Amino acid sequence: KWQMKFNCDKCHTLRITRRTTRQVLYSYCMNGQVLQEVSHHPYLGVELDRRLDWNQHVNNITSSANRALGFVKRNLSKCPANIKETAYFTLIRPKLEYASSVWDPYNDNQISKIEMVQRRAARFVTNSYDREASVTKILHNLQWPHLINRREASRLAMMHRVVHNETSLKLPPGIIYTQRTTRQHHARRFIQMSTSTSYYQQSFFPRTIRDW
């Protein structure tokens, strides 16, 4: 329809499963060429893993953000704090938050790895490299919220758009509202979803409904 041909060298197969035993493998072909199987691959800027684990994605974005922070340090070291802060907000933090509603991690190691980028940026902005200086206090003085809180706010904002039909994403059929409205139960409160695995429990809808 669009007079476009697929580039088979850029097409791959990705099997998504959490089974530990290997299943029967099938080869997929396009235009007579067997497609390469991969364990993870980027899709619209998000690194998808065959086990739906976000380690690779977190590694990618923190590496990219640290490189950007290094570039800013080399070029803006003599600039005032407000210029450094603007550079962080513009060039670095967006790398750590792109599409975070999808991949927002619950693993402490991944959360810490992301927060460390902001902690390094806070030291750079305030030029506070003394080991005795408290980074927590520096962040408080800068009035920078923790990135985990910003990701939570992003998920809740997305949920608000879903509830009010402001996005193409729709509520799954199993999500229903509570029937009672009290001071503790607002009209758009949902019944908690039952989950059988931690991966599903920490996915977007079950996790965000708890926060909502």
C-alpha positions in Angstrom: 0.0 0.0 0.0 2.8 2.4 0.9 5.3 1.1 -1.7 7.7 0.2 1.0 9.9 -2.9 1.2 11.1 -4.5 4.5 14.8 -4.6 5.2 15.3 -8.1 6.4 18.6 -7.3 8.0 16.8 -4.9 10.4 14.0 -7.4 11.2 14.4 -9.8 14.1 12.4 -12.3 16.1 12.0 -11.9 19.9 10.3 -14.7 21.9 8.8 -13.4 25.1 8.6 -16.1 27.8 9.5 -16.6 31.5 9.8 -20.4 31.1 13.2 -21.7 32.1 13.0 -24.7 29.7 13.5 -24.1 26.0 10.5 -24.7 23.9 10.4 -26.0 20.3 12.1 -23.4 18.2 10.8 -22.2 14.9 12.6 -20.2 12.2 10.8 -17.3 10.8 11.6 -16.1 7.2 10.9 -12.9 5.3 11.5 -12.8 1.6 13.3 -16.2 1.9 15.7 -14.9 4.5 15.8 -16.4 8.0 15.3 -13.7 10.6 17.8 -13.5 13.4 16.5 -14.3 16.9 17.5 -11.8 19.7 17.1 -11.8 23.5 16.3 -8.1 23.6 15.7 -5.3 21.2 14.8 -1.6 21.2 11.2 -0.7 20.3 10.3 3.0 20.1 13.1 3.9 22.4 12.4 1.2 25.0 14.6 -1.9 25.3 12.3 -5.0 25.3 13.7 -8.1 26.9 12.5 -11.7 26.3 11.8 -12.1 30.0 10.2 -8.6 30.2 13.0 -7.6 32.5 14.2 -4.0 32.5 17.9 -4.5 33.4 19.1 -3.9 29.9 16.9 -0.8 29.4 18.0 0.7 32.7 21.6 0.0 31.8 21.1 1.7 28.4 19.5 4.9 29.7 21.9 5.4 32.6 24.9 4.9 30.3 23.4 7.4 27.9 22.6 9.9 30.7 26.1 9.5 32.2 27.7 10.2 28.9 25.5 13.3 28.5 26.4 14.4 32.0 30.1 14.0 31.2 29.6 16.2 28.1 27.9 18.9 30.2 30.6 18.8 32.8 33.3 19.3 30.3 31.6 22.2 28.6 29.8 24.0 31.4 32.1 23.6 34.3 32.6 27.4 34.6 28.9 28.3 34.2 26.7 29.5 37.0 24.5 26.9 38.8 21.2 27.9 37.1 22.8 27.2 33.6 24.0 23.8 34.8 20.6 23.0 36.3 18.9 23.9 33.0 21.3 21.7 31.1 20.5 18.8 33.4 16.7 19.3 33.1 17.0 19.6 29.3 19.7 17.2 28.2 20.0 14.5 30.9 16.9 14.0 32.9 14.6 13.3 29.9 16.9 10.4 29.0 16.0 8.8 32.4 12.3 9.4 32.1 11.3 8.7 28.5 8.3 6.4 28.5 8.9 5.7 32.2 5.2 4.8 32.6 6.0 1.6 30.7 9.2 0.4 32.4 9.1 2.1 35.9 11.3 -0.4 37.9 10.5 -1.8 41.3 13.9 -3.5 41.8 16.0 -1.6 44.3 19.2 -2.0 42.3 17.6 -0.5 39.2 16.1 2.3 41.2 19.4 3.1 42.8 21.3 3.1 39.5 18.9 5.7 38.0 19.0 7.9 41.2 22.8 7.9 41.1 22.8 9.8 37.9 20.8 12.6 39.5 23.0 12.6 42.6 26.1 13.1 40.4 24.3 15.9 38.6 23.4 17.5 41.9 27.0 17.6 42.9 28.0 19.1 39.6 25.3 21.8 39.7 26.3 22.9 43.2 30.0 22.2 42.7 29.9 20.1 45.9 32.4 17.3 45.6 33.4 17.1 49.3 32.9 13.5 50.5 31.4 14.9 53.7 28.7 16.8 51.8 25.3 15.2 52.1 23.8 14.6 48.6 20.4 14.2 50.2 20.7 17.7 51.7 22.0 19.0 48.3 18.9 17.6 46.5 16.7 19.1 49.2 18.2 22.5 48.8 17.9 22.3 45.0 14.3 21.2 45.5 14.7 18.3 43.1 12.3 15.5 43.7 13.5 11.9 43.7 13.2 10.4 40.2 11.1 7.5 41.6 8.5 10.0 42.7 8.5 11.7 39.3 8.0 8.3 37.7 5.1 7.6 40.0 3.5 11.0 39.1 4.0 10.1 35.4 2.2 6.8 35.9 -0.7 8.5 37.7 -1.0 11.2 35.0 -1.1 8.4 32.4 -3.8 6.6 34.4 -5.8 9.9 34.6 -5.7 10.2 30.8 -6.8 6.5 30.4 -9.7 7.0 32.8 -10.9 10.1 31.0 -10.4 8.7 27.5 -7.7 11.1 26.6 -5.4 8.4 25.1 -5.8 5.4 22.8 -4.9 3.2 25.7 -8.0 1.6 27.3 -8.8 0.0 30.6 -8.6 -3.8 30.4 -11.9 -5.6 30.8 -11.0 -6.9 34.3 -10.7 -3.5 35.8 -13.9 -2.3 37.5 -14.8 0.6 39.8 -15.9 0.1 43.5 -19.6 0.6 44.0 -19.5 2.7 47.1 -18.4 6.3 47.5 -17.3 7.6 50.9 -14.7 9.9 52.3 -12.2 7.2 51.9 -13.6 5.8 48.6 -13.9 8.3 45.7 -16.2 7.7 42.7 -13.3 6.6 40.5 -11.7 4.2 42.9 -10.9 0.7 41.4 -11.1 -2.7 42.9 -7.6 -4.1 43.5 -6.5 -6.5 40.8 -5.5 -10.0 41.8 -2.1 -11.1 40.5 -0.3 -14.4 40.5 3.3 -13.2 39.8 5.4 -10.3 41.0 6.1 -9.3 37.4 2.4 -8.8 36.8 1.8 -7.3 40.2 4.4 -4.6 39.4 3.1 -4.0 35.8 1.4 -0.7 34.9 -2.3 -1.3 35.8 -2.0 -3.4 39.0 0.7 -1.1 40.4 -0.8 2.2 39.4 -4.3 1.2 40.6 -2.7 0.8 44.1 -1.2 4.3 43.9 -4.4 5.7 42.4 
